[in-house]
Amino acid sequence: MKHALLISTLLLLFPVLNAQYLHHNIDAGIHHADSEISVTDVLTFPIEFLKENRTLEFNLNSKLSLDLSGEGYLIEKLEGTEGADSTCYRIIIKSVKKAAKGITLTYHGKIEEEIVAGAAEYARGFSQTDGIIGPEGIYMAGSTHWVPAFANATLFTFALTVELDEPWNVVTQGTRTVNSVENGRRNVTYESPEPMDEIYLIGGQWTEYSIQAGNVLVQAFLRTPDEALANRYLGVTQHYLNLYASLIGEYPFTKFALVENFWETGYGMPSFTLLGEKVIRFPWILHSSYPHELLHNYWGNSVYVDYKQGNWCEGITVYMADHLIKEQHGLGSDYRRSTLQKFTDYVNVENDFPPAEFISRNNPAEEAVGYGKVMMFNNMLRDEFGAELFLRAYSDFYQNNRYRQASFDDIRNSFEKITGENLEPVFDQWINRTGAPSLKLSDIHVTERVDEYELTFTLEQIQQGDLFMLNVPVAIYVEGNQEVHLTREQLNKQKTTYSYKFSNRPLKISIDPQFNIMRTLHHSEVPSSLSQLFGGQKSLVILPQDSTLSASYRAMAEFWSKTQVAQGKEMEIILDSEIEKIPVDRPVWVMGFENKFFNQVQIREQYNDFLTGEEKEQITALTKENTLVYALPNRNNPEQSVGFIGTRRPGALGGLSRKLTHYGGYGYLGFEGDEPSNVLKGVFPVLNSHLDHVISYPDQPEIHQKLSAREALAGVN
C-alpha cells in the first residue's frame, strides 16, 4: 500500500510536466527463444503539439514490420530511408481531435544483433550490442530503435507492459506496478512519469532481492542466487543514496536496482545499473564503479546531457564518485596526479579537442579529456569557491534542470548565481579550448636581512599555444613553523616573479604539490607507469626469441597492438635478437624473464631503497614462480618509459592481456596463478620534481613539515 501511495504522489507531482510531453503506452510480447517481439504503442501527444506539428517523422528498427493503418492520421514509409539500423516513417495528422486520443503503432520482428567489442570495449574486456533477444537474455535500448524515436519529441513519459515466459522477468526505468504470473506467462508493468530520452528493456532469469530505503526501493537482480552478494550491494546502495541526497538533493526516482547482465558491461541507466557477472563480483567495484553508476541517476539520467554542446556529466560524476571516495581515504592528490598523468600520456596535438565537443569515451585520449579534464575543472571550481558554494551551485543546477537537457552553460549559470561572479572567461578557457598549461619554476633566491628573509621565485607557462588564466597553489616550508605556508598566485602572463618575506628561513618551495589545477605534467613529476607505455603514439614490444612462452607473449603483444590500432596508434613487435639496445625514442615493452634485455631493466636498480623488505621478498618469489609487471624510466632517456612483463605461468598471459589496461596508474604489479590474481601493486616515488626546490644552506636543516590532505567533499560515514 505504501508503494502504491508513493506512485500516486509521484503522478500528482508531474501533471504540468507530463502535459508537455509525448506519452508512450506500450504493450510488448516477447518470445525470447525466437528472438521475436511484438509491440502495440499508443502515442499520446499534447493537443497543442499536434496543432503545430501536423506532420511527424520517426525512426524504427528496420527489422520490425510496422502496420501502416490508422484513424485520423496516415502512416507512410519514407522511401529511401531504410538503413542498417532504422527506417524513417511519417505520420500525417488528418484530424487533430482524433489523433489527440492516441496514435496506435503496431509492429513486430526479430531483435538479434551480435554482441561485439568496440574500440573502447575491446581494451576494457567489455562488449556491446545495439539490441538482442535470445535464450541468454534481453537487451534493448535507444540504439535498438525498438520504440519510435521522434526528432521533435526527444523527451517523453511512458508506461510499459511486457508479457513473457514465467521464469523470466524484466527491468526498465520507472516504478514497477505489476508483476504477476498467469498460465505460464509473466506480466510486468513499469510506469515512468519522469520524462526520459530512451526506453531500456532488460530481461533475464534472476533471483530478486530488495530492501526499502526511505522512499526508494533498492533491488538486486542476480542470475545466480547469492544472498550475501545481494546484501552487500543493497547496503552499499543505501549508503550512497543517503550520501548523494545530502550533497545534491533528493534522489530522482523511486528505485535503484543492480541488474546482472548476461555479458560483461558497466552501464548506468535511469534507476538501475547493468553490470556483468564478473564485474559485480570484484570487491573493489562496490566503492568505485558502482557508486559512479548510481550517481549517474543525478548526472546524465535525470539531468540529461545536451550532446550538441558537450557531455558534461562524466567529469562531475567522476569527481563526486571516484575522486570523492579516494579523497575520503586521503588519496585525492594521488587520484588527481594519475588523472593529469593520463592526460599528459594520452593527449597530443593530433587528438586533442575541447570538452565542449566530447560525446562519449571511445579511447584513452577521449577519456582523458571528457572525464579527466572536466573532473579537474570541477576540482578548480571547488578550490576557487570552497566546498560549500561548490555543492550549492550543483544543487541549484540539479533542481533547475531535472528532466531536461542541460549544458556546460547551465552549470555556469548556477555557479554565477551562487557565487555572484562572471565565470564566462573561466568556462571558455577550460571547456571551449584545447590544451592545458605546463609550468616551470625558476630563479629561486633567498635574500637575508637583519630581521627577515625574502624569497623570490619565477613561474612560467611553457606550453605551446595560448596562455591560461591560472590560480596556482604554492607551498612554502619555513624553518620553525609547524604548518606549511599555503597560498595561491595568479599566473595570467607567460612569466611572473613573486616575492615573500618570512622571519625564519624558507627551506623549500613546491608548486601545485597536490595536483589541484589542470595541467600537463613534466616527466620528473610522475613516476613511470603503465599508462605511459599504453599512451605512446608509437611504441615497441621486444619479445624473447629463446623462451618456451614466446608464442604466448606474441599473442599478448598482437592483442595489445590491435587495441592501439583501434585508437589510431602504432605498436611494433620484434624479437630481442633483432636489435642491440633498447630504443630511447618511444615507450618500449620488454617481455619475458628470458629476454636478453631483462638484466637492463631490473626493478631494484633505481628503487631498491624505496621497496620494503617484504616487497623485495615478494618480488623475488613472483620472479621465480608467478608474474611480475613494472615500468621504469629509460636509463638513457628518462622522458620515455620501459615496461617489463615476465611470467612463469603460461595460462596467466591471456587474462593479463585485458587486465593490465585497468592498472594504468601503477608502476609495479605482481600476480599469482593462471587467473591471474593481483597480489602486489604500487607507485614508485617521485625523486626529483622540477616544481619542487629545496633551498641550500651551509648547515642544511631537515624539513619536518608535511602537507595535510584536504578535507574531503563529504566525510566517511
FIVEXVO-464490 format. One record per residue (C-alpha): z, y, x; residue number from 1. Coordinates in nm, 3 decimals, decimal comma, m for minus. Layout:
Z:Y:X:NUM
...
END
This chain:
0,000:0,000:0,000:1
0,086:0,237:0,282:2
m0,259:0,177:0,436:3
m0,432:0,246:0,104:4
m0,238:0,570:0,065:5
m0,342:0,673:0,414:6
m0,709:0,614:0,328:7
m0,674:0,823:0,011:8
m0,513:1,101:0,211:9
m0,795:1,095:0,464:10
m1,055:1,112:0,190:11
m0,879:1,417:0,046:12
m0,882:1,583:0,387:13
m1,259:1,574:0,414:14
m1,405:1,682:0,076:15
m1,557:2,004:0,206:16
m1,657:1,835:0,532:17
m1,826:1,543:0,358:18
m2,023:1,769:0,124:19
m2,213:1,897:0,426:20
m2,331:1,557:0,546:21
m2,564:1,272:0,467:22
m2,371:0,965:0,348:23
m2,484:0,606:0,411:24
m2,359:0,338:0,168:25
m2,470:0,020:0,344:26
m2,464:m0,341:0,228:27
m2,565:m0,581:0,506:28
m2,605:m0,956:0,506:29
m2,610:m1,133:0,841:30
m2,736:m1,481:0,927:31
m2,643:m1,497:1,294:32
m2,794:m1,842:1,356:33
m3,138:m1,699:1,273:34
m3,069:m1,353:1,425:35
m3,150:m1,203:1,083:36
m3,008:m0,908:0,896:37
m3,089:m0,775:0,550:38
m2,978:m0,424:0,455:39
m2,961:m0,206:0,147:40
m2,876:0,151:0,243:41
m2,817:0,408:m0,032:42
m2,858:0,753:0,120:43
m2,685:1,046:m0,048:44
m2,792:1,389:0,074:45
m2,630:1,719:m0,028:46
m2,847:1,863:m0,304:47
m2,888:2,193:m0,119:48
m3,015:1,999:0,180:49
m3,279:1,826:m0,037:50
m3,390:2,157:m0,183:51
m3,452:2,289:0,168:52
m3,594:1,964:0,309:53
m3,845:1,815:0,064:54
m3,989:1,603:0,345:55
m3,761:1,384:0,555:56
m3,854:1,176:0,858:57
m3,652:0,891:1,004:58
m3,683:0,616:1,262:59
m3,611:0,247:1,201:60
m3,629:m0,059:1,425:61
m3,993:m0,174:1,445:62
m3,890:m0,536:1,384:63
m3,734:m0,452:1,048:64
m3,959:m0,467:0,740:65
m3,898:m0,173:0,504:66
m3,957:m0,173:0,126:67
m4,156:0,144:0,054:68
m4,074:0,173:m0,318:69
m3,857:0,447:m0,474:70
m3,793:0,662:m0,781:71
m3,810:1,037:m0,746:72
m3,936:1,005:m0,393:73
m4,215:0,846:m0,194:74
m4,162:0,649:0,129:75
m4,455:0,610:0,366:76
m4,505:0,482:0,717:77
m4,642:0,735:0,963:78
m4,944:0,574:1,122:79
m4,950:0,551:1,499:80
m4,572:0,591:1,536:81
m4,480:0,226:1,575:82
m4,337:0,170:1,921:83
m4,143:m0,092:2,107:84
m3,814:0,041:1,973:85
m3,874:0,207:1,638:86
m4,120:0,317:1,374:87
m4,124:0,657:1,206:88
m4,125:0,689:0,826:89
m4,148:0,985:0,591:90
m3,966:1,041:0,262:91
m4,137:1,288:0,029:92
m3,898:1,423:m0,235:93
m4,071:1,447:m0,573:94
m3,759:1,507:m0,781:95
m3,456:1,664:m0,615:96
m3,241:1,573:m0,915:97
m3,329:1,202:m0,896:98
m3,322:1,187:m0,517:99
m2,979:1,352:m0,509:100
m2,838:1,050:m0,695:101
m2,931:0,834:m0,399:102
m3,233:0,726:m0,200:103
m3,232:0,349:m0,156:104
m3,381:0,188:0,153:105
m3,408:m0,191:0,167:106
m3,515:m0,370:0,483:107
m3,472:m0,695:0,675:108
m3,572:m0,864:1,000:109
m3,458:m1,014:1,329:110
m3,249:m0,835:1,592:111
m3,266:m1,032:1,916:112
m3,316:m0,803:2,215:113
m3,247:m0,957:2,555:114
m2,927:m0,878:2,745:115
m3,038:m0,734:3,080:116
m2,892:m0,536:3,369:117
m2,999:m0,176:3,409:118
m2,976:0,012:3,740:119
m2,615:0,123:3,690:120
m2,504:m0,203:3,526:121
m2,674:m0,411:3,796:122
m2,448:m0,270:4,065:123
m2,133:m0,294:3,850:124
m2,189:m0,651:3,731:125
m2,248:m0,536:3,371:126
m2,548:m0,581:3,141:127
m2,679:m0,411:2,830:128
m2,892:m0,470:2,522:129
m3,041:m0,249:2,253:130
m2,921:m0,497:1,990:131
m2,865:m0,865:1,936:132
m2,763:m1,104:1,658:133
m2,706:m1,451:1,794:134
m2,480:m1,754:1,799:135
m2,252:m1,591:2,059:136
m2,202:m1,261:1,885:137
m2,344:m0,949:1,724:138
m2,403:m0,611:1,885:139
m2,585:m0,324:1,716:140
m2,564:0,048:1,792:141
m2,767:0,366:1,760:142
m3,007:0,231:2,022:143
m3,080:m0,063:1,789:144
m3,221:0,173:1,524:145
m3,080:m0,062:1,260:146
m2,971:0,237:1,047:147
m3,227:0,505:0,955:148
m3,194:0,794:1,202:149
m3,285:1,140:1,069:150
m3,358:1,412:1,326:151
m3,230:1,687:1,095:152
m2,920:1,495:0,980:153
m2,769:1,378:1,309:154
m2,412:1,359:1,176:155
m2,323:1,155:0,868:156
m2,044:0,967:0,695:157
m2,072:0,606:0,586:158
m1,933:0,304:0,406:159
m2,043:m0,034:0,542:160
m2,002:m0,370:0,373:161
m2,104:m0,680:0,569:162
m2,137:m1,038:0,445:163
m2,147:m1,321:0,700:164
m2,016:m1,672:0,765:165
m1,641:m1,725:0,725:166
m1,543:m1,794:1,090:167
m1,692:m1,457:1,183:168
m1,564:m1,103:1,147:169
m1,698:m0,758:1,226:170
m1,570:m0,432:1,368:171
m1,714:m0,085:1,333:172
m1,588:0,272:1,311:173
m1,358:0,388:1,036:174
m1,095:0,209:0,829:175
m1,127:m0,149:0,713:176
m1,064:m0,155:0,339:177
m1,183:m0,507:0,252:178
m1,156:m0,834:0,447:179
m1,195:m1,130:0,211:180
m1,348:m1,480:0,208:181
m1,521:m1,649:m0,084:182
m1,740:m1,963:m0,089:183
m1,753:m1,981:0,289:184
m1,876:m1,624:0,330:185
m1,669:m1,331:0,455:186
m1,698:m0,980:0,310:187
m1,579:m0,688:0,520:188
m1,591:m0,319:0,427:189
m1,528:m0,023:0,655:190
m1,519:0,340:0,540:191
m1,572:0,637:0,770:192
m1,508:0,976:0,606:193
m1,527:1,126:0,954:194
m1,883:1,233:1,048:195
m2,047:1,005:1,305:196
m2,368:1,022:1,508:197
m2,437:0,645:1,510:198
m2,306:0,327:1,347:199
m2,195:0,030:1,553:200
m2,176:m0,322:1,415:201
m1,995:m0,569:1,639:202
m1,944:m0,929:1,529:203
m1,774:m1,236:1,668:204
m1,532:m1,518:1,609:205
m1,198:m1,369:1,705:206
m0,827:m1,411:1,668:207
m0,688:m1,084:1,536:208
m0,356:m0,924:1,638:209
m0,213:m0,592:1,520:210
0,084:m0,357:1,504:211
0,134:m0,029:1,319:212
0,193:0,270:1,548:213
0,285:0,553:1,314:214
m0,027:0,631:1,113:215
m0,252:0,435:1,349:216
m0,329:0,063:1,315:217
m0,351:m0,087:1,664:218
m0,559:m0,406:1,681:219
m0,679:m0,663:1,932:220
m0,972:m0,899:1,858:221
m0,980:m1,181:2,117:222
m1,243:m1,453:2,142:223
m0,980:m1,688:2,289:224
m0,632:m1,679:2,130:225
m0,384:m1,519:2,371:226
m0,079:m1,359:2,211:227
0,071:m1,245:2,542:228
m0,250:m1,065:2,642:229
m0,283:m0,911:2,297:230
0,075:m0,784:2,303:231
0,020:m0,619:2,640:232
m0,277:m0,429:2,501:233
m0,102:m0,340:2,175:234
0,196:m0,197:2,364:235
m0,015:m0,004:2,613:236
m0,228:0,135:2,331:237
0,079:0,267:2,151:238
0,198:0,433:2,473:239
m0,130:0,615:2,536:240
m0,172:0,714:2,172:241
0,163:0,893:2,197:242
0,072:1,048:2,533:243
m0,259:1,195:2,424:244
m0,122:1,313:2,092:245
0,137:1,514:2,287:246
m0,123:1,656:2,526:247
m0,417:1,728:2,294:248
m0,335:1,677:1,927:249
m0,321:1,416:1,657:250
m0,530:1,104:1,717:251
m0,851:1,146:1,512:252
m0,882:0,801:1,349:253
m0,675:0,551:1,150:254
m0,713:0,268:1,403:255
m0,776:0,178:1,763:256
m0,897:m0,172:1,840:257
m0,950:m0,368:2,159:258
m1,254:m0,590:2,093:259
m1,352:m0,869:2,331:260
m1,728:m0,884:2,378:261
m1,943:m1,189:2,448:262
m2,086:m1,040:2,767:263
m1,940:m0,805:3,026:264
m1,922:m0,449:2,901:265
m1,699:m0,145:2,929:266
m1,786:0,059:2,619:267
m1,583:0,313:2,427:268
m1,671:0,368:2,061:269
m1,504:0,578:1,790:270
m1,175:0,399:1,708:271
m1,237:0,093:1,927:272
m1,340:m0,025:2,273:273
m1,568:m0,317:2,357:274
m1,473:m0,493:2,681:275
m1,599:m0,815:2,839:276
m1,383:m1,126:2,871:277
m1,339:m1,085:3,247:278
m1,273:m0,712:3,231:279
m0,989:m0,734:2,979:280
m0,806:m0,987:3,195:281
m0,797:m0,770:3,508:282
m0,434:m0,648:3,515:283
m0,528:m0,304:3,651:284
m0,755:m0,234:3,351:285
m0,451:m0,164:3,132:286
m0,374:0,154:3,324:287
m0,722:0,258:3,439:288
m1,036:0,184:3,239:289
m0,852:0,109:2,916:290
m0,681:0,449:2,867:291
m1,012:0,606:2,973:292
m1,186:0,439:2,677:293
m0,901:0,527:2,442:294
m0,921:0,893:2,545:295
m1,291:0,892:2,463:296
m1,182:0,892:2,099:297
m1,098:1,257:2,158:298
m1,373:1,345:2,406:299
m1,712:1,213:2,302:300
m1,623:1,010:1,993:301
m1,468:1,277:1,769:302
m1,568:1,591:1,957:303
m1,929:1,494:2,011:304
m2,148:1,589:2,306:305
m2,440:1,825:2,264:306
m2,654:1,644:2,521:307
m2,913:1,921:2,524:308
m2,654:2,132:2,705:309
m2,499:1,864:2,923:310
m2,243:1,586:2,894:311
m1,903:1,749:2,950:312
m1,691:1,463:2,816:313
m1,691:1,219:3,110:314
m1,542:1,468:3,354:315
m1,250:1,569:3,133:316
m1,191:1,207:3,030:317
m1,167:1,103:3,396:318
m0,931:1,394:3,459:319
m0,696:1,321:3,171:320
m0,704:0,943:3,214:321
m0,793:0,801:3,556:322
m0,677:1,104:3,757:323
m0,367:1,161:3,547:324
m0,246:0,804:3,599:325
m0,289:0,837:3,976:326
m0,115:1,176:3,968:327
0,180:1,026:3,782:328
0,229:0,794:4,079:329
0,197:1,068:4,341:330
m0,161:0,973:4,432:331
m0,350:1,263:4,276:332
m0,465:1,408:4,608:333
m0,593:1,066:4,719:334
m0,795:1,037:4,398:335
m0,941:1,386:4,441:336
m1,029:1,316:4,803:337
m1,206:0,998:4,700:338
m1,394:1,190:4,431:339
m1,508:1,454:4,681:340
m1,597:1,181:4,927:341
m1,825:1,014:4,672:342
m1,998:1,346:4,606:343
m2,042:1,400:4,980:344
m2,166:1,046:5,038:345
m2,399:1,005:4,741:346
m2,536:1,353:4,655:347
m2,801:1,528:4,861:348
m3,062:1,799:4,812:349
m3,311:1,543:4,678:350
m3,094:1,401:4,399:351
m2,854:1,686:4,319:352
m2,864:1,851:3,977:353
m2,636:2,085:3,777:354
m2,373:1,929:3,547:355
m2,541:2,108:3,255:356
m2,823:1,853:3,294:357
m2,602:1,544:3,312:358
m2,650:1,295:3,028:359
m2,524:0,957:3,146:360
m2,444:0,759:3,461:361
m2,731:0,552:3,597:362
m2,646:0,560:3,968:363
m2,365:0,676:4,200:364
m2,520:1,022:4,251:365
m2,522:1,090:3,877:366
m2,165:0,965:3,853:367
m2,058:1,191:4,141:368
m2,195:1,496:3,956:369
m2,131:1,418:3,589:370
m1,793:1,253:3,637:371
m1,666:1,375:3,974:372
m1,782:1,736:3,997:373
m1,685:1,809:3,637:374
m1,347:1,642:3,695:375
m1,287:1,868:3,996:376
m1,394:2,172:3,795:377
m1,127:2,084:3,540:378
m0,875:2,050:3,822:379
m0,962:2,401:3,941:380
m0,919:2,539:3,588:381
m0,579:2,371:3,569:382
m0,478:2,510:3,911:383
m0,600:2,858:3,823:384
m0,422:2,895:3,491:385
m0,143:2,638:3,509:386
m0,093:2,314:3,319:387
0,041:2,477:3,003:388
m0,257:2,709:2,944:389
m0,498:2,435:3,052:390
m0,365:2,198:2,785:391
m0,350:2,473:2,522:392
m0,716:2,554:2,589:393
m0,823:2,191:2,549:394
m0,609:2,152:2,238:395
m0,786:2,456:2,093:396
m1,123:2,310:2,191:397
m1,030:1,984:2,017:398
m0,906:2,143:1,696:399
m1,212:2,369:1,663:400
m1,479:2,112:1,747:401
m1,371:1,786:1,584:402
m1,665:1,603:1,422:403
m1,924:1,839:1,561:404
m2,142:1,855:1,870:405
m1,989:2,071:2,142:406
m2,097:2,202:2,481:407
m1,956:2,348:2,801:408
m1,986:2,688:2,632:409
m1,742:2,575:2,363:410
m1,495:2,472:2,634:411
m1,541:2,813:2,795:412
m1,479:2,988:2,464:413
m1,147:2,809:2,422:414
m1,036:2,890:2,776:415
m1,134:3,256:2,732:416
m0,942:3,267:2,403:417
m0,626:3,119:2,556:418
m0,636:3,298:2,895:419
m0,788:3,630:2,786:420
m1,031:3,624:3,081:421
m1,409:3,634:3,108:422
m1,499:3,298:3,258:423
m1,877:3,309:3,226:424
m1,935:3,360:3,603:425
m1,696:3,073:3,687:426
m1,857:2,828:3,443:427
m2,203:2,940:3,552:428
m2,149:2,862:3,922:429
m1,997:2,518:3,864:430
m2,188:2,399:3,555:431
m2,533:2,556:3,585:432
m2,578:2,539:3,962:433
m2,630:2,260:4,209:434
m2,442:2,210:4,531:435
m2,087:2,261:4,646:436
m1,922:2,474:4,915:437
m1,844:2,345:5,261:438
m1,561:2,515:5,454:439
m1,491:2,590:5,819:440
m1,162:2,709:5,972:441
m1,182:2,907:6,298:442
m1,035:3,186:6,512:443
m0,669:3,091:6,465:444
m0,444:3,327:6,657:445
m0,071:3,398:6,664:446
0,049:3,736:6,791:447
0,418:3,753:6,882:448
0,604:4,080:6,830:449
0,968:4,178:6,857:450
1,075:4,056:6,515:451
0,774:3,875:6,371:452
0,474:3,652:6,430:453
0,135:3,744:6,291:454
m0,102:3,458:6,210:455
m0,472:3,534:6,168:456
m0,749:3,291:6,086:457
m1,104:3,291:5,952:458
m1,251:3,090:5,668:459
m1,624:3,046:5,632:460
m1,864:2,892:5,380:461
m2,116:2,698:5,585:462
m2,321:2,519:5,318:463
m2,692:2,576:5,279:464
m2,779:2,790:4,978:465
m2,583:3,039:4,771:466
m2,218:3,129:4,822:467
m1,944:3,034:4,579:468
m1,654:3,236:4,443:469
m1,356:3,036:4,565:470
m0,978:3,045:4,540:471
m0,886:2,835:4,843:472
m0,543:2,671:4,879:473
m0,377:2,739:5,216:474
m0,069:2,561:5,352:475
0,122:2,714:5,646:476
0,404:2,527:5,820:477
0,667:2,766:5,960:478
0,940:2,672:6,207:479
1,284:2,656:6,048:480
1,155:2,676:5,689:481
1,247:2,392:5,457:482
0,931:2,420:5,248:483
0,567:2,454:5,338:484
0,436:2,802:5,262:485
0,165:2,754:4,995:486
m0,075:3,028:4,896:487
m0,433:3,079:4,779:488
m0,701:3,302:4,924:489
m1,017:3,434:4,763:490
m1,329:3,348:4,958:491
m1,628:3,512:4,793:492
m1,812:3,604:5,112:493
m1,963:3,387:5,380:494
m1,680:3,468:5,621:495
m1,339:3,631:5,576:496
m1,042:3,682:5,810:497
m0,686:3,662:5,676:498
m0,351:3,769:5,816:499
0,010:3,657:5,752:500
0,339:3,770:5,904:501
0,645:3,548:5,947:502
0,987:3,595:6,100:503
0,960:3,248:6,259:504
0,678:3,079:6,447:505
0,390:2,938:6,237:506
0,331:2,580:6,352:507
0,031:2,454:6,156:508
m0,227:2,568:5,906:509
m0,410:2,342:5,659:510
m0,695:2,444:5,430:511
m0,705:2,278:5,088:512
m0,480:1,998:5,218:513
m0,450:1,828:4,878:514
m0,821:1,850:4,793:515
m0,785:2,077:4,491:516
m1,123:2,253:4,499:517
m1,472:2,116:4,451:518
m1,640:2,099:4,792:519
m1,820:1,869:5,029:520
m1,609:1,707:5,297:521
m1,656:1,710:5,672:522
m1,660:1,363:5,828:523
m1,334:1,449:6,007:524
m1,154:1,492:5,673:525
m1,209:1,143:5,544:526
m1,173:0,800:5,696:527
m1,468:0,566:5,689:528
m1,502:0,386:5,357:529
m1,741:0,153:5,179:530
m1,884:0,442:4,975:531
m2,023:0,596:5,292:532
m2,216:0,275:5,353:533
m2,340:0,234:4,996:534
m2,415:0,608:4,971:535
m2,662:0,635:5,256:536
m3,020:0,721:5,163:537
m3,137:0,478:5,431:538
m2,912:0,200:5,557:539
m2,935:m0,113:5,767:540
m2,792:m0,464:5,737:541
m2,766:m0,674:6,054:542
m2,747:m1,048:5,979:543
m2,627:m1,315:6,223:544
m2,906:m1,539:6,348:545
m2,672:m1,816:6,463:546
m2,446:m1,880:6,162:547
m2,417:m2,158:5,909:548
m2,383:m1,881:5,648:549
m2,697:m1,688:5,745:550
m2,875:m1,773:5,420:551
m2,572:m1,666:5,212:552
m2,538:m1,337:5,399:553
m2,909:m1,275:5,345:554
m2,873:m1,338:4,971:555
m2,593:m1,080:4,958:556
m2,797:m0,828:5,157:557
m3,101:m0,875:4,933:558
m2,886:m0,827:4,622:559
m2,750:m0,501:4,765:560
m3,100:m0,395:4,863:561
m3,211:m0,429:4,501:562
m2,926:m0,207:4,382:563
m3,019:0,053:4,645:564
m3,388:0,044:4,550:565
m3,288:0,089:4,184:566
m3,122:0,414:4,296:567
m3,420:0,535:4,497:568
m3,273:0,435:4,833:569
m3,375:0,205:5,117:570
m3,187:m0,080:5,282:571
m3,348:m0,257:5,576:572
m3,241:m0,613:5,662:573
m3,278:m0,751:6,017:574
m3,130:m1,020:6,246:575
m2,890:m0,937:6,527:576
m3,143:m1,088:6,771:577
m3,395:m0,816:6,682:578
m3,202:m0,520:6,826:579
m2,995:m0,448:7,137:580
m2,744:m0,197:6,999:581
m2,613:m0,065:6,669:582
m2,821:0,236:6,549:583
m2,645:0,572:6,520:584
m2,876:0,748:6,271:585
m2,770:0,572:5,948:586
m2,498:0,359:5,787:587
m2,501:0,003:5,921:588
m2,356:m0,322:5,786:589
m2,271:m0,593:6,038:590
m2,239:m0,930:5,862:591
m2,072:m1,242:5,995:592
m1,800:m1,328:6,246:593
m2,078:m1,496:6,446:594
m2,278:m1,171:6,464:595
m2,331:m1,065:6,825:596
m2,209:m0,713:6,732:597
m1,880:m0,831:6,583:598
m1,685:m0,756:6,902:599
m1,815:m0,398:6,896:600
m1,669:m0,326:6,552:601
m1,312:m0,450:6,589:602
m1,070:m0,305:6,333:603
m0,790:m0,262:6,589:604
m0,991:m0,058:6,836:605
m0,926:0,274:6,660:606
m0,648:0,198:6,413:607
m0,420:m0,057:6,580:608
m0,124:0,184:6,584:609
m0,172:0,259:6,216:610
m0,163:m0,102:6,094:611
0,176:m0,259:6,024:612
0,278:m0,584:6,190:613
0,241:m0,763:5,857:614
m0,111:m0,627:5,812:615
m0,210:m0,734:6,163:616
m0,090:m1,088:6,092:617
m0,274:m1,087:5,760:618
m0,596:m0,969:5,924:619
m0,569:m1,247:6,183:620
m0,517:m1,508:5,909:621
m0,807:m1,372:5,700:622
m1,034:m1,382:6,005:623
m0,953:m1,750:6,059:624
m0,973:m1,881:5,702:625
m1,096:m1,627:5,446:626
m1,276:m1,293:5,412:627
m1,240:m0,956:5,582:628
m1,425:m0,634:5,500:629
m1,385:m0,288:5,655:630
m1,562:0,034:5,755:631
m1,525:0,221:6,085:632
m1,677:0,536:6,235:633
m1,978:0,457:6,450:634
m1,838:0,480:6,806:635
m2,148:0,670:6,923:636
m2,179:0,896:6,617:637
m1,862:0,945:6,410:638
m2,065:1,111:6,133:639
m2,203:0,766:6,045:640
m2,008:0,455:5,947:641
m2,038:0,090:6,042:642
m1,925:m0,168:5,790:643
m1,828:m0,525:5,861:644
m1,805:m0,825:5,630:645
m1,717:m1,170:5,752:646
m1,605:m1,482:5,570:647
m1,514:m1,845:5,631:648
m1,567:m1,921:5,260:649
m1,936:m1,963:5,167:650
m1,852:m1,955:4,796:651
m1,694:m1,610:4,824:652
m2,012:m1,417:4,902:653
m2,156:m1,435:4,550:654
m1,851:m1,268:4,397:655
m1,822:m1,018:4,681:656
m2,181:m0,904:4,624:657
m2,073:m0,741:4,298:658
m1,703:m0,680:4,362:659
m1,738:m0,466:4,672:660
m1,921:m0,188:4,486:661
m1,594:m0,134:4,292:662
m1,399:m0,076:4,615:663
m1,596:0,220:4,747:664
m1,290:0,434:4,822:665
m1,127:0,177:5,051:666
m1,157:0,143:5,427:667
m1,035:m0,214:5,469:668
m1,010:m0,514:5,238:669
m0,909:m0,878:5,252:670
m0,999:m1,156:5,008:671
m0,885:m1,516:4,967:672
m1,062:m1,814:4,809:673
m1,402:m1,852:4,652:674
m1,319:m1,627:4,353:675
m1,255:m1,424:4,574:676
m0,914:m1,265:4,510:677
m0,821:m0,935:4,671:678
m0,503:m0,964:4,882:679
m0,535:m0,665:5,116:680
m0,669:m0,314:5,067:681
m0,609:0,022:5,222:682
m0,741:0,351:5,351:683
m0,732:0,447:5,715:684
m0,564:0,778:5,803:685
m0,749:1,097:5,887:686
m0,695:1,150:6,258:687
m0,833:1,500:6,329:688
m0,937:1,706:6,027:689
m1,137:2,017:6,112:690
m0,946:2,204:5,839:691
m0,607:2,130:5,998:692
m0,491:2,319:6,306:693
m0,166:2,267:6,496:694
m0,072:2,582:6,688:695
0,018:2,522:7,053:696
0,337:2,649:7,216:697
0,484:2,578:7,563:698
0,781:2,400:7,402:699
0,573:2,232:7,130:700
0,814:2,191:6,833:701
0,790:1,900:6,591:702
0,668:1,958:6,238:703
0,911:1,809:5,988:704
0,797:1,963:5,660:705
0,582:1,764:5,422:706
0,375:1,880:5,130:707
0,512:1,766:4,796:708
0,279:1,619:4,538:709
0,203:1,850:4,248:710
0,380:1,770:3,922:711
0,159:1,556:3,701:712
m0,014:1,699:3,396:713
0,215:1,470:3,195:714
0,516:1,274:3,315:715
0,551:0,897:3,323:716
0,710:0,768:3,005:717
END
